[in-house]
Every structure is written in C-alpha cells, then in structure tokens.
Amino acid sequence: MSTMHISAAGLDLVKHFESCLKKQPDGRFKAYVDPVGVLTIGWGHTLHHGKRFDKSTCWTQQECDAELASDMALFEKQVGELVTMPLKQYQFDALVSFTYNVGAGNLKKSTLLRKLNVGDYAGAAHEFSKWNKGGGRVLPGLTRRRKAEARMFEGKPHTPAYS
C-alpha cells in the first residue's frame, strides 16, 4: 500500500479541471449541478464521499479548500490500495486526479488499472482517453482532462492551459 501524497503539480491539475464554481456576491461558493447531473460544491466535491451538503449549501473558500484536502487524502489512499506496481510521483498524481473524477469503483474495474498492475505503464497511459464521457456523451472538458492526466502519467510537461 502506497503512502504517497499528491504533489503541488497534481493538485494544480485537479484544481484546473474542477474549479471553484458558483461564487456568490458574498464570496462564498454555492452548490450546483454539474454537466452530468451530479450535485457538486467547491473543488468538485460531491455527495459520494466526505462532508454532506444540499442544493442550498454555500461554503467559504476555506471550507472548499479544507474539503479538497480531505478528498485528496481519501483518493490518495484508494489509489495506494488499488495500484500494486511502483509509481513515480507524476504517475500517482495523474491517477489521483483521474480517480477523484471517475471514482475508485471505476478505477478498480478499469482496463487502465489492470494494465498498470501487470506493469504495462504505456498501455495504462493509453487508457485515460477512453474515460471522456459523461451521461453517455463525449464531453470536451473530460477529453482535455484525460489528455492532461495521460501526459502527466507519462511524465511529459504540460502547458498551464492543460490543452
């Protein structure tokens, strides 16, 4: 089991794609429904884990940041438990970002994980792009995110825009 933690670069990737949306005039962030119908707040936090909220909830920036830290700790642990092969920091970061977005259950049953756990790192990297659908349709934001995660997993530099 891994004791790795997401790096600043990995956290930047997550924050780039999650964003802290629905800022209110008072500076707090309101819960919203994401493009596939999931109630979300802050940095992509959902009701699938962690702190509970409803559609009327508003969080301060500090609450959003604290829940992101809590979420990252959970997903770091899940990736560490599921991956049996050694990982470089950038590979771990990409997998935490991916798992935060698709869920540990999806990572667990994925071909990406199967390939990774037999040492096929290149094959695993090619699997990221297959996870670009939400609600049964290809979402451009997920296509960009998967490309950025795959590049990070391969140790390739990425642009600030993660294009």
N, C-alpha and C positions, 0 to 999 in steps of 0.2 A: 504494500500500500504506500502510495506517494505521500510525502509531507511537503510537497511543493506548494507555492502560493503564486497567484497571478502577479505578473510584473506590472510596472507602470505602463509599459507599451501595450500589454494585454488589456489593462483597464482602459487605456485610451481607445482601443479598438471597440470595446464594449460600449463605452460612453458615446463614441461617434455614431454607432448604429442605433443605440437605444434612445439617446437624448432625454433630457428632462423636459417633457412637453406640457402644454396647457398651463403656462404660468399665468396666474391671476394678477390683477392690479395691486393686490397687497403683497405680492412676491411669493405667495405660496403656489403649490402645484396641485391642480385638480385631477382626480381620476378621470380616465377617458377609455373609450372602447377602441382597440387597435384595429388595423385593416382586416383582420380575420375574426373580429367579434369578441376578443378577449378583454375583459376589464383590466386596466393597467394603470399604474401610477409611478411617478418618479422615473428612475432609470430602468424602465422595462419590468418593474416588479408586478407580478400577477398574484392571483389567489391560489396558485398551485403550491405555494410554499411561503413560509415566513409570516410577517405581520399582516393581519387581516385589515380589510378596508371595504368600503362600498362606493357606489357611484357618486355620492355626495362628499366623499372624503377629500380634504386638502391637506397636503404636507408641506412643511418648511423645507428649504434647501438642505438643512441639516438632517431632517428626517429622511429625505430622499437619499442622501449620501450614506447615512447610517444603515439604511435597509440594503443599499447596494453592497456595502461591505459585508453585511450578514449573508446576503445572497451569494456573493463570491465565495465566502467560506464554505457554504453548503455545496456549491458546484465544484470547488476545488476538491473537496472530499469525495464527491461522487466520481469525478474523473479519475482521481487517485485509486479508487476502489475498482473501477471497471477496466482500466488500462493495465496490462500485465508486462508490457515492454518498457524499457527505459526511455525517458523523454528528455529532450532538450527543453530549455525554458520556453523558447518560442513555440515549440510544438504543444506544450502544456497550455500556454496562453491561448492558442488558437482553439484547442479543444474545450477549454472553459468557456470561451465566448460562444462557440457552437452549441455546447450543452446548455448554457444559460438560455439560449434562444429556442432550441428544439426540445429540451427536456432530457433528463437522464434515461428515462424509459426508451426514448427514441435512439439515443446513443447506444444503449445496451443491445438493442435488436438490430443495429445498423451493420451493413457491409463494411462501412468505414472502420468500425471497431474490430470486426472480425479480421480484416486485412491487417490492421495495426497490430493486433495481438498475436499474429503469426510472423511479425517482423517485416511486413510489406508496407513500408513507410510511403513509398511512391504511390502505390495503389491506394492507400488510405487518403493521401492528398487529393487524388482524383475523385474521390467520393464526395467531397464537400459540395461540389457543384450540383449534385443531384438533389440537394435539400433546399431548393429555391422556390418551393411552392407553399402557399398559404391558402386555406379554404379551397384547395383543388386547382388553383391557378398560379401561374408563374408571377411572382412579384419582383419588379425591378430592384427594389431595396434589398430583398433577400439574395438576388443574383449578385449584387455588388458586395454584400456582406460575405457570402460564401467565397467569392473570388479573393477578398481581402484575408479571410481566415485561411484559405488554402495557401496563399502566398506567405502568410506568417508561418504556417505549419512547415513550409518548405525552407524557411529561413531567408526568404527574399525580402529585400527592402520594399517598403510600401510608401505611397505618397500620402501626405496629410489628408487628402480628399478620399482616400481608400477607393479610388475609382477602378 
